[in-house]
Amino acid sequence: MRDRFRRNPVTAGYLLAVTGLALLVRFVLADGMPVQVRASLSTNAGNLADHPVNALLGSALVLDPADGVVLTGLLLLGVAVCLGAFEREVGPWRAGAVALVGHVGATLVTAVVIAQGVYPMDLTDVTDVGAGYVAFTAAGAVTALMPVVLRGPWLALLVACPLFTAEWFGAFPEFGAVGQVAAVFIGSGCGALAVHRVYAAVGR
């Protein structure tokens, strides 16, 4: 366990933080407090205007019960596998930066889309938390580590998954799918840049 943490400090640290907070919310906090925590850290328009840093950072650490056990497990598995592999290749600082940029960037893209009024409901106080944006960012980032022939199909699969399972409102999928697709593209772009710099530094 210690060796795994030393090899993947960002990935292991993130998963431990998410797990620890989930256990705290589930077994320690009083009734009603878990809902308040998620509402406070959600990246909705109200929180982004009132306490943007807390919302942007904290939302990635709080799991959303609405995702269900299966989806939550798949997202965390995706973080463990994809972010772990990416971190071993480019180092913890670059991996952490890519994950952070992907999560924050996807959140801001989602906020912009919601602000355009494309959805038929008021989403000012909607709850938007979870590991989804980090997971899709990590999955996009590992594209740069794959053989060239696999990169296109992999990205197509990552984009198709949220779009095919999303609820659509005219030409727009639900905001969560918008954020996940944005995370894929941000992750793939930032991941390619990070890998290029690492390989250039070692002459690969």
C-alpha positions as CSV (number, residue, x, y, z in Angstrom):
1,M,0.0,0.0,0.0
2,R,2.8,2.4,0.9
3,D,4.6,1.6,-2.3
4,R,1.5,2.2,-4.4
5,F,1.0,5.5,-2.7
6,R,4.6,6.5,-3.3
7,R,4.3,5.6,-7.0
8,N,0.9,7.3,-7.5
9,P,0.6,10.0,-4.8
10,V,-2.0,12.1,-6.6
11,T,-4.2,9.2,-7.7
12,A,-4.0,7.4,-4.3
13,G,-4.4,10.7,-2.4
14,Y,-7.5,11.6,-4.4
15,L,-9.1,8.2,-4.0
16,L,-8.4,8.2,-0.2
17,A,-9.8,11.7,0.1
18,V,-13.0,10.7,-1.8
19,T,-13.4,7.5,0.2
20,G,-12.7,9.2,3.6
21,L,-15.2,12.0,2.9
22,A,-17.8,9.4,1.7
23,L,-17.4,7.5,5.0
24,L,-17.6,10.7,7.0
25,V,-20.8,11.8,5.3
26,R,-22.3,8.3,5.5
27,F,-21.5,7.3,9.1
28,V,-20.5,10.4,11.1
29,L,-22.5,13.4,10.1
30,A,-25.9,14.0,11.6
31,D,-29.1,13.5,9.6
32,G,-29.5,16.2,7.0
33,M,-25.8,17.2,7.0
34,P,-24.8,15.1,4.0
35,V,-27.4,16.9,1.9
36,Q,-26.1,20.3,3.2
37,V,-22.5,19.3,2.4
38,R,-23.4,18.3,-1.2
39,A,-25.5,21.4,-1.6
40,S,-22.7,23.7,-0.3
41,L,-20.1,22.2,-2.6
42,S,-22.2,21.8,-5.7
43,T,-20.9,23.7,-8.7
44,N,-24.1,25.5,-9.4
45,A,-24.5,29.2,-10.3
46,G,-25.3,30.2,-6.7
47,N,-22.2,28.5,-5.2
48,L,-19.9,29.6,-8.0
49,A,-20.9,33.2,-7.4
50,D,-20.7,32.9,-3.6
51,H,-17.7,30.6,-2.9
52,P,-16.2,29.5,-6.2
53,V,-13.0,28.0,-4.9
54,N,-14.6,25.8,-2.3
55,A,-17.2,24.7,-4.8
56,L,-14.8,24.0,-7.7
57,L,-12.4,22.0,-5.5
58,G,-14.8,20.4,-3.1
59,S,-17.3,19.2,-5.7
60,A,-14.7,16.7,-7.0
61,L,-14.4,15.1,-3.6
62,V,-18.1,14.6,-2.8
63,L,-19.8,11.6,-4.3
64,D,-23.3,11.9,-5.6
65,P,-25.7,9.2,-4.4
66,A,-27.8,9.8,-7.5
67,D,-25.0,8.2,-9.6
68,G,-25.7,4.8,-7.9
69,V,-23.2,2.3,-6.6
70,V,-22.3,0.8,-10.1
71,L,-21.6,4.1,-11.8
72,T,-19.7,5.5,-8.9
73,G,-17.6,2.3,-8.7
74,L,-16.9,2.6,-12.5
75,L,-15.9,6.2,-12.2
76,L,-13.5,5.6,-9.3
77,L,-12.1,2.6,-11.1
78,G,-11.5,4.8,-14.1
79,V,-9.6,7.3,-11.9
80,A,-7.5,4.5,-10.4
81,V,-6.6,3.0,-13.7
82,C,-6.3,6.0,-16.0
83,L,-5.0,8.6,-13.7
84,G,-2.7,6.1,-12.2
85,A,-1.2,5.1,-15.5
86,F,-0.9,8.8,-16.6
87,E,0.7,9.8,-13.3
88,R,3.4,7.0,-13.6
89,E,4.2,8.3,-17.1
90,V,4.3,12.1,-16.5
91,G,4.8,12.4,-12.8
92,P,2.5,13.6,-10.0
93,W,2.6,17.3,-10.5
94,R,1.7,17.1,-14.2
95,A,-1.0,14.5,-13.5
96,G,-2.5,16.5,-10.7
97,A,-2.5,19.7,-12.8
98,V,-4.2,17.9,-15.7
99,A,-6.9,16.4,-13.4
100,L,-7.5,19.8,-11.8
101,V,-7.7,21.7,-15.1
102,G,-10.0,19.1,-16.5
103,H,-12.4,19.2,-13.6
104,V,-12.4,23.0,-13.3
105,G,-12.6,23.5,-17.1
106,A,-15.5,21.0,-17.5
107,T,-17.3,22.7,-14.6
108,L,-17.0,26.1,-16.2
109,V,-18.1,24.8,-19.6
110,T,-21.2,23.4,-18.0
111,A,-21.9,26.6,-16.1
112,V,-21.7,28.6,-19.4
113,V,-24.1,26.2,-21.1
114,I,-26.6,26.3,-18.3
115,A,-26.3,30.1,-18.2
116,Q,-27.5,30.2,-21.9
117,G,-30.9,29.1,-20.8
118,V,-30.9,25.9,-23.0
119,Y,-32.7,23.8,-20.3
120,P,-36.4,24.2,-19.5
121,M,-35.9,24.2,-15.8
122,D,-34.1,26.5,-13.2
123,L,-30.7,25.0,-12.4
124,T,-29.5,27.8,-10.2
125,D,-29.3,25.5,-7.2
126,V,-28.9,22.2,-8.8
127,T,-26.6,19.7,-7.1
128,D,-23.5,18.9,-9.3
129,V,-20.9,16.9,-7.5
130,G,-18.9,13.7,-8.0
131,A,-15.8,12.2,-9.5
132,G,-17.2,12.2,-13.1
133,Y,-15.2,15.1,-14.5
134,V,-11.9,13.8,-13.0
135,A,-12.6,10.3,-14.3
136,F,-13.3,11.5,-17.8
137,T,-10.4,13.9,-17.8
138,A,-8.1,11.0,-16.8
139,A,-9.5,8.8,-19.4
140,G,-8.9,11.5,-22.0
141,A,-5.4,12.1,-20.8
142,V,-4.3,8.5,-21.3
143,T,-5.1,8.8,-25.0
144,A,-1.6,10.2,-25.5
145,L,-0.1,7.0,-24.1
146,M,-2.0,4.7,-26.6
147,P,-0.9,3.5,-30.0
148,V,-2.0,6.1,-32.6
149,V,-4.4,3.6,-34.2
150,L,-6.4,3.3,-31.0
151,R,-6.6,7.0,-30.1
152,G,-9.5,7.9,-32.4
153,P,-11.7,4.9,-31.4
154,W,-11.0,5.5,-27.7
155,L,-11.9,9.2,-27.8
156,A,-15.1,8.3,-29.8
157,L,-16.0,5.8,-27.1
158,L,-15.5,8.2,-24.3
159,V,-17.6,10.9,-26.0
160,A,-20.3,8.5,-27.0
161,C,-20.8,7.0,-23.5
162,P,-22.2,10.1,-21.8
163,L,-24.1,11.3,-24.9
164,F,-25.9,8.0,-25.5
165,T,-26.9,7.7,-21.9
166,A,-27.9,11.3,-21.3
167,E,-31.4,12.8,-21.3
168,W,-31.7,15.3,-24.1
169,F,-33.3,18.7,-24.2
170,G,-33.7,19.5,-27.9
171,A,-30.1,19.8,-29.3
172,F,-28.5,19.7,-25.8
173,P,-27.8,16.7,-23.6
174,E,-28.2,17.1,-19.8
175,F,-25.5,19.3,-18.2
176,G,-23.6,16.4,-16.7
177,A,-23.0,14.9,-20.1
178,V,-21.8,18.3,-21.4
179,G,-19.3,18.4,-18.6
180,Q,-18.1,14.9,-19.2
181,V,-17.5,15.4,-22.9
182,A,-15.7,18.7,-22.1
183,A,-13.5,16.8,-19.6
184,V,-12.6,14.2,-22.3
185,F,-11.4,16.9,-24.7
186,I,-9.6,18.9,-22.0
187,G,-8.0,15.8,-20.7
188,S,-6.8,14.6,-24.1
189,G,-5.4,18.0,-25.0
190,C,-3.6,18.7,-21.7
191,G,-2.5,15.0,-21.5
192,A,-0.9,15.2,-25.0
193,L,0.9,18.4,-24.0
194,A,2.2,16.9,-20.7
195,V,3.4,13.7,-22.4
196,H,5.1,15.7,-25.2
197,R,7.0,17.8,-22.7
198,V,8.1,14.7,-20.6
199,Y,9.2,12.8,-23.7
200,A,11.0,15.9,-25.1
201,A,12.9,16.3,-21.9
202,V,14.2,12.7,-22.0
203,G,14.7,12.6,-25.7
204,R,12.0,10.2,-26.6
